[in-house]
Amino acid sequence: QVQLVESGGGLVQAGGSLRVSCAASISSLSSYTVGWFRQAPGKEREFVACISWPGGNTDYADSVKGRFAISRDNAKNTVHLQMNSLKPEDTAVYYCAQARTPWGSYRRVQVEDYNYWGRGTQVTVSS
């Protein structure tokens, strides 16, 4: 059973930075695209970023492009999301997820493209 655990969330002032991480319980992230999504209160879960296996390709939502960077440490079976220049509108619960299949396009931007999810980590940006 694949288990994903997010960490690193917290409270930060606008303009600050945070790094959230996603660790897998087993070497399940190998060969799979990994994505980050977020969900604010009263809103649908939305795509933030994804990274291919072994990490040569990335994609970002327009709202975070240039501010966030996704990376993966394959030796540690971990994926990171570095968030800079944070804004109050970035406040949400951040989830990592593993793609359903290891084949096809690395660019997975829909919730339905993923079948394993972590429980999320809260990121709060104060103004």
C-alpha atoms as an extended CHARMM CRD file, in Angstrom:
* protein
*
       127  EXT
         1         1  GLN       CA              0.0000000000        0.0000000000        0.0000000000  PROA      1               0.0000000000
         2         2  VAL       CA              1.4140000000        3.3580000000       -1.0270000000  PROA      2               0.0000000000
         3         3  GLN       CA              1.4750000000        5.9480000000        1.7070000000  PROA      3               0.0000000000
         4         4  LEU       CA              2.4240000000        9.5620000000        1.0670000000  PROA      4               0.0000000000
         5         5  VAL       CA              3.1590000000       11.9350000000        3.9180000000  PROA      5               0.0000000000
         6         6  GLU       CA              3.4760000000       15.6780000000        3.5210000000  PROA      6               0.0000000000
         7         7  SER       CA              5.4400000000       17.8840000000        5.8750000000  PROA      7               0.0000000000
         8         8  GLY       CA              6.8020000000       21.4050000000        6.1370000000  PROA      8               0.0000000000
         9         9  GLY       CA              3.6510000000       23.4800000000        6.1390000000  PROA      9               0.0000000000
        10        10  GLY       CA              3.1350000000       26.3470000000        8.5070000000  PROA      10              0.0000000000
        11        11  LEU       CA              2.4130000000       30.0300000000        8.9380000000  PROA      11              0.0000000000
        12        12  VAL       CA              4.4440000000       32.5960000000        7.0240000000  PROA      12              0.0000000000
        13        13  GLN       CA              4.0960000000       36.2620000000        6.1860000000  PROA      13              0.0000000000
        14        14  ALA       CA              3.4080000000       37.4260000000        2.6730000000  PROA      14              0.0000000000
        15        15  GLY       CA              6.6120000000       37.5250000000        0.6770000000  PROA      15              0.0000000000
        16        16  GLY       CA              8.1550000000       34.7330000000        2.6920000000  PROA      16              0.0000000000
        17        17  SER       CA              9.1450000000       31.2060000000        1.7420000000  PROA      17              0.0000000000
        18        18  LEU       CA              8.3090000000       27.6590000000        2.7600000000  PROA      18              0.0000000000
        19        19  ARG       CA              9.3190000000       24.2550000000        1.5490000000  PROA      19              0.0000000000
        20        20  VAL       CA              6.8670000000       21.3980000000        1.7560000000  PROA      20              0.0000000000
        21        21  SER       CA              7.9590000000       17.8190000000        1.2510000000  PROA      21              0.0000000000
        22        22  CYS       CA              6.3290000000       14.5470000000        0.3240000000  PROA      22              0.0000000000
        23        23  ALA       CA              7.7910000000       11.2500000000        1.4800000000  PROA      23              0.0000000000
        24        24  ALA       CA              6.6560000000        7.8230000000        0.3490000000  PROA      24              0.0000000000
        25        25  SER       CA              6.5220000000        4.8630000000        2.6500000000  PROA      25              0.0000000000
        26        26  ILE       CA              8.0860000000        2.5800000000        0.0760000000  PROA      26              0.0000000000
        27        27  SER       CA              9.9390000000        3.1930000000       -3.1400000000  PROA      27              0.0000000000
        28        28  SER       CA              6.6170000000        3.7870000000       -4.8340000000  PROA      28              0.0000000000
        29        29  LEU       CA              7.5010000000        7.1270000000       -6.3840000000  PROA      29              0.0000000000
        30        30  SER       CA              9.9470000000        5.4370000000       -8.7250000000  PROA      30              0.0000000000
        31        31  SER       CA              8.8110000000        5.6440000000      -12.3470000000  PROA      31              0.0000000000
        32        32  TYR       CA              5.8260000000        7.8760000000      -11.5790000000  PROA      32              0.0000000000
        33        33  THR       CA              5.0000000000       11.5080000000      -12.0750000000  PROA      33              0.0000000000
        34        34  VAL       CA              4.3320000000       13.2000000000       -8.7370000000  PROA      34              0.0000000000
        35        35  GLY       CA              2.0820000000       16.1880000000       -8.3870000000  PROA      35              0.0000000000
        36        36  TRP       CA              1.2540000000       18.8510000000       -5.8390000000  PROA      36              0.0000000000
        37        37  PHE       CA             -2.2650000000       20.1610000000       -5.4780000000  PROA      37              0.0000000000
        38        38  ARG       CA             -3.8680000000       22.5590000000       -3.0360000000  PROA      38              0.0000000000
        39        39  GLN       CA             -7.3110000000       23.1720000000       -1.6830000000  PROA      39              0.0000000000
        40        40  ALA       CA             -8.4990000000       26.3380000000       -0.0110000000  PROA      40              0.0000000000
        41        41  PRO       CA            -11.6620000000       26.4310000000        2.1140000000  PROA      41              0.0000000000
        42        42  GLY       CA            -14.7520000000       26.3730000000       -0.0450000000  PROA      42              0.0000000000
        43        43  LYS       CA            -12.7910000000       25.7640000000       -3.2240000000  PROA      43              0.0000000000
        44        44  GLU       CA            -12.0220000000       22.7770000000       -5.3640000000  PROA      44              0.0000000000
        45        45  ARG       CA             -8.6590000000       21.0660000000       -5.2500000000  PROA      45              0.0000000000
        46        46  GLU       CA             -6.4100000000       22.6160000000       -7.8650000000  PROA      46              0.0000000000
        47        47  PHE       CA             -3.2000000000       21.6620000000       -9.6010000000  PROA      47              0.0000000000
        48        48  VAL       CA             -0.0170000000       23.3920000000       -8.4680000000  PROA      48              0.0000000000
        49        49  ALA       CA              2.9310000000       21.5390000000       -9.9950000000  PROA      49              0.0000000000
        50        50  CYS       CA              4.1200000000       18.1750000000      -11.2250000000  PROA      50              0.0000000000
        51        51  ILE       CA              7.4330000000       16.5200000000      -11.9250000000  PROA      51              0.0000000000
        52        52  SER       CA              8.2670000000       13.5990000000      -14.1760000000  PROA      52              0.0000000000
        53        53  TRP       CA             10.3340000000       10.5400000000      -13.3810000000  PROA      53              0.0000000000
        54        54  PRO       CA             13.2810000000       10.8000000000      -12.8450000000  PROA      54              0.0000000000
        55        55  GLY       CA             12.8100000000       14.5610000000      -12.7680000000  PROA      55              0.0000000000
        56        56  GLY       CA             13.7260000000       16.1350000000      -16.0820000000  PROA      56              0.0000000000
        57        57  ASN       CA             10.3390000000       17.7130000000      -16.7570000000  PROA      57              0.0000000000
        58        58  THR       CA              8.1720000000       19.9460000000      -14.6310000000  PROA      58              0.0000000000
        59        59  ASP       CA              4.9590000000       21.8760000000      -15.0730000000  PROA      59              0.0000000000
        60        60  TYR       CA              3.3040000000       24.5890000000      -13.0200000000  PROA      60              0.0000000000
        61        61  ALA       CA              0.0020000000       26.3380000000      -12.6660000000  PROA      61              0.0000000000
        62        62  ASP       CA              0.1450000000       29.8630000000      -14.0420000000  PROA      62              0.0000000000
        63        63  SER       CA             -0.6180000000       31.2410000000      -10.5820000000  PROA      63              0.0000000000
        64        64  VAL       CA              2.6350000000       29.8690000000       -9.1350000000  PROA      64              0.0000000000
        65        65  LYS       CA              4.9390000000       29.9300000000      -12.1320000000  PROA      65              0.0000000000
        66        66  GLY       CA              8.1650000000       31.7410000000      -11.3220000000  PROA      66              0.0000000000
        67        67  ARG       CA              7.5590000000       31.5230000000       -7.5700000000  PROA      67              0.0000000000
        68        68  PHE       CA              7.3570000000       27.7840000000       -6.8540000000  PROA      68              0.0000000000
        69        69  ALA       CA              9.8170000000       25.0560000000       -7.7560000000  PROA      69              0.0000000000
        70        70  ILE       CA              9.2050000000       21.3190000000       -7.6140000000  PROA      70              0.0000000000
        71        71  SER       CA             12.0590000000       18.8590000000       -7.2850000000  PROA      71              0.0000000000
        72        72  ARG       CA             12.6190000000       15.2580000000       -6.3540000000  PROA      72              0.0000000000
        73        73  ASP       CA             15.2780000000       13.3670000000       -4.4590000000  PROA      73              0.0000000000
        74        74  ASN       CA             15.0110000000        9.8720000000       -5.8730000000  PROA      74              0.0000000000
        75        75  ALA       CA             17.5480000000        8.4120000000       -3.4870000000  PROA      75              0.0000000000
        76        76  LYS       CA             15.3240000000        9.4750000000       -0.5970000000  PROA      76              0.0000000000
        77        77  ASN       CA             12.0330000000        8.8170000000       -2.3890000000  PROA      77              0.0000000000
        78        78  THR       CA             10.9610000000       12.3790000000       -1.6560000000  PROA      78              0.0000000000
        79        79  VAL       CA              9.4840000000       15.2540000000       -3.6150000000  PROA      79              0.0000000000
        80        80  HSD       CA              9.7880000000       18.8780000000       -2.5390000000  PROA      80              0.0000000000
        81        81  LEU       CA              7.9000000000       22.0330000000       -3.3620000000  PROA      81              0.0000000000
        82        82  GLN       CA              9.8380000000       25.2200000000       -2.6900000000  PROA      82              0.0000000000
        83        83  MET       CA              7.4720000000       28.1500000000       -2.3830000000  PROA      83              0.0000000000
        84        84  ASN       CA              8.8370000000       31.6750000000       -2.6050000000  PROA      84              0.0000000000
        85        85  SER       CA              7.2150000000       35.1070000000       -2.6680000000  PROA      85              0.0000000000
        86        86  LEU       CA              4.1660000000       33.6420000000       -0.9910000000  PROA      86              0.0000000000
        87        87  LYS       CA              0.8650000000       35.4780000000       -1.1790000000  PROA      87              0.0000000000
        88        88  PRO       CA             -2.2230000000       35.2670000000        1.0270000000  PROA      88              0.0000000000
        89        89  GLU       CA             -4.0320000000       33.5850000000       -1.8560000000  PROA      89              0.0000000000
        90        90  ASP       CA             -1.5610000000       30.6930000000       -1.6070000000  PROA      90              0.0000000000
        91        91  THR       CA             -3.1620000000       29.7490000000        1.7040000000  PROA      91              0.0000000000
        92        92  ALA       CA             -4.4840000000       26.1990000000        1.4140000000  PROA      92              0.0000000000
        93        93  VAL       CA             -3.9300000000       22.6040000000        2.3640000000  PROA      93              0.0000000000
        94        94  TYR       CA             -1.2290000000       21.2350000000        0.0910000000  PROA      94              0.0000000000
        95        95  TYR       CA             -1.3930000000       17.6250000000       -1.0730000000  PROA      95              0.0000000000
        96        96  CYS       CA              1.0760000000       15.4690000000       -2.9270000000  PROA      96              0.0000000000
        97        97  ALA       CA             -0.0650000000       12.6520000000       -5.1490000000  PROA      97              0.0000000000
        98        98  GLN       CA              1.3090000000        9.8700000000       -7.3240000000  PROA      98              0.0000000000
        99        99  ALA       CA              0.1080000000        9.4740000000      -10.8990000000  PROA      99              0.0000000000
       100       100  ARG       CA             -2.0650000000        6.4950000000      -11.7840000000  PROA      100             0.0000000000
       101       101  THR       CA              0.2790000000        5.1190000000      -14.4040000000  PROA      101             0.0000000000
       102       102  PRO       CA              4.0110000000        5.3370000000      -15.1330000000  PROA      102             0.0000000000
       103       103  TRP       CA              3.4660000000        5.7330000000      -18.8780000000  PROA      103             0.0000000000
       104       104  GLY       CA              2.0690000000        8.5230000000      -21.0190000000  PROA      104             0.0000000000
       105       105  SER       CA              2.6460000000       12.2270000000      -20.7250000000  PROA      105             0.0000000000
       106       106  TYR       CA              4.3690000000       13.4410000000      -17.5700000000  PROA      106             0.0000000000
       107       107  ARG       CA              2.0580000000       16.4290000000      -17.5820000000  PROA      107             0.0000000000
       108       108  ARG       CA             -0.7180000000       15.3580000000      -15.2170000000  PROA      108             0.0000000000
       109       109  VAL       CA             -2.7890000000       18.3640000000      -14.1130000000  PROA      109             0.0000000000
       110       110  GLN       CA             -6.1310000000       16.7950000000      -13.2340000000  PROA      110             0.0000000000
       111       111  VAL       CA             -7.0800000000       15.3410000000       -9.8870000000  PROA      111             0.0000000000
       112       112  GLU       CA             -8.2770000000       12.2620000000      -11.7670000000  PROA      112             0.0000000000
       113       113  ASP       CA             -4.7630000000       11.6480000000      -13.0690000000  PROA      113             0.0000000000
       114       114  TYR       CA             -3.6520000000       10.6050000000       -9.5760000000  PROA      114             0.0000000000
       115       115  ASN       CA             -4.7110000000        7.7200000000       -7.4100000000  PROA      115             0.0000000000
       116       116  TYR       CA             -2.5550000000        7.9520000000       -4.2850000000  PROA      116             0.0000000000
       117       117  TRP       CA             -2.7420000000       11.0140000000       -2.0760000000  PROA      117             0.0000000000
       118       118  GLY       CA             -1.2630000000       12.2220000000        1.1370000000  PROA      118             0.0000000000
       119       119  ARG       CA             -3.3320000000       13.7620000000        3.9080000000  PROA      119             0.0000000000
       120       120  GLY       CA             -2.0640000000       17.2400000000        3.2550000000  PROA      120             0.0000000000
       121       121  THR       CA             -0.1760000000       19.9470000000        5.0740000000  PROA      121             0.0000000000
       122       122  GLN       CA             -1.5760000000       23.3820000000        5.9160000000  PROA      122             0.0000000000
       123       123  VAL       CA              0.1120000000       26.4540000000        4.4930000000  PROA      123             0.0000000000
       124       124  THR       CA             -1.1040000000       29.7960000000        5.7820000000  PROA      124             0.0000000000
       125       125  VAL       CA              0.1760000000       33.0830000000        4.4170000000  PROA      125             0.0000000000
       126       126  SER       CA             -0.6650000000       36.1840000000        6.4190000000  PROA      126             0.0000000000
       127       127  SER       CA             -0.9290000000       39.6270000000        4.8740000000  PROA      127             0.0000000000
